[in-house]
């Protein structure tokens, strides 16, 4: 139980202050422990950070596991519907788990020691390179079917991730209470922009 308290406190602090701005002393205080007690559960702050990172990423990929099963079983076959389903699922995952989003954002964009990111085996699902691996094939298929414009697939993936982040930023960072209608409206504008 103390390790869970440490992890939860660290997740919150890393999300708010970043890796470099968070100390073990603050994590200990937020988890109701002494710093020496924290070190009986972890080796160092890097280890704690990487453990939280991995858990946030695994949570995100787990949220889309049902979609991948439906694709594999050919329940979902239309690439446009597949992309929309991922879009909705990822947004809903982060709405339900805002600390995961805030942590991944802080970690990806604001960590000063980039060698820390090199130690991480599982990459951020909101990273454009990862998005290309996951979603590029669907955009390519939509182009092959002559449904969307011939545009660079990297640009399409970046725009796709961009609309997900745009919603999450407004909802989570600025506490703008947006309805689910707004999620659909954002999708429709994106889809209209790429459709032939």
DABEL-V697652 format. One record per pair of residues at least 24 apart in sequence whose ideal C-beta (glycine too) atoms are under 8 Angstrom apart, sorted by the first residue. I is the first residue (numbers start at 1). GAP is how many residues later the second one is. Records with the same first field share a line. If there is no record, write none. Layout:
I=GAP  GAP
This chain:
2=29  31  35  39
3=38  39
5=26  27  28
6=25  27  32  35  36  42
7=41  44  45  48
10=38  39  42
11=41  45  88  92
12=87
14=35  38  89  92  93
15=84  87  88  91
16=86  90
17=89
18=88  89  92  93
19=26  30  87  88  91  92  93  94  97
20=90  91  92  93
46=70  73
49=58  67
50=66  69  70
52=51
53=50  51  54  67  69
54=66  67  68
56=41  44  47  48
57=47  65  66  67  68
58=64
59=34  38  41
60=30  33  34  40  44  65
61=61  64
63=26  27  29  30
64=25  26  29
79=59  60  62  63  66  68
80=58  62  67  111
82=56
83=52  55  56  59  77
84=103  107
86=48  49
87=73  76  77  96  100
88=95  99
90=35  74
91=73  76  77  92
94=74  78
95=73  76  77
98=74
101=67  71
102=70  71
126=35  38  39
128=26  29  30  33
131=26  27  29  30
132=25
135=25
146=50
147=48  49
148=46  47  48
149=45  46  47
151=43
156=38
159=31  34  35
160=30
163=24  27
